[in-house]
């Protein structure tokens, strides 16, 4: 499965979350680190869901870039 991961750059670190998996988040010092950590978080999150007997959420989020002229 392929889940959409949103990566945000903060003043001192990067954060990531998965819209289709509420509570699945990660933070790291670099973009590369946060992507590694969110991949691990997704795997753990899905294992917990499966262990609990719940169905695995199907990825449904998408993204689009929208260009606008700067004011």
C-alpha positions in Angstrom: 0.0 0.0 0.0 1.0 3.6 -0.6 0.0 6.2 2.0 0.2 9.9 1.6 2.8 11.4 4.0 2.7 15.1 4.7 6.1 16.5 5.6 6.4 19.9 7.2 9.6 21.9 7.9 9.7 23.7 11.2 12.3 26.2 12.5 14.6 23.4 13.9 13.2 20.1 12.7 10.9 18.2 10.3 7.6 16.7 11.1 5.5 14.1 9.2 2.0 12.6 9.5 -0.2 10.3 7.6 -3.8 11.7 7.0 -5.2 8.2 6.5 -3.7 6.9 9.8 -4.7 9.4 12.6 -2.0 9.5 15.3 0.7 8.2 13.0 3.4 10.9 13.3 7.2 11.3 13.3 9.7 14.1 13.8 13.4 14.3 12.9 16.2 16.7 12.4 16.4 16.2 8.6 13.8 15.4 5.9 15.6 12.1 5.2 15.4 11.2 8.9 11.7 12.0 9.2 10.9 10.0 6.1 12.7 7.0 7.6 11.0 7.4 10.9 7.5 7.8 9.4 8.0 4.7 7.4 8.8 2.8 10.6 5.8 4.5 12.4 3.5 3.4 9.6 4.6 -0.2 9.9 4.2 -0.2 13.7 0.8 1.6 13.4 -0.5 -1.0 10.9 0.8 -3.9 13.0 -1.1 -2.5 16.0 -4.3 -2.1 14.0 -3.9 -5.7 12.7 -3.2 -7.0 16.2 -6.3 -5.4 17.5 -8.4 -7.2 14.9 -9.3 -4.0 13.1 -9.3 -3.7 9.3 -6.3 -1.9 7.8 -7.4 1.6 6.5 -7.2 1.8 2.8 -5.2 4.8 1.6 -7.6 7.4 0.2 -5.8 10.8 0.7 -4.3 12.5 -2.3 -2.5 15.7 -2.9 -2.3 18.4 -5.5 0.0 21.4 -5.9 -1.9 24.6 -6.7 0.0 27.5 -8.1 -1.0 31.1 -7.5 0.7 34.4 -8.2 2.3 36.0 -5.2 0.6 39.2 -4.0 
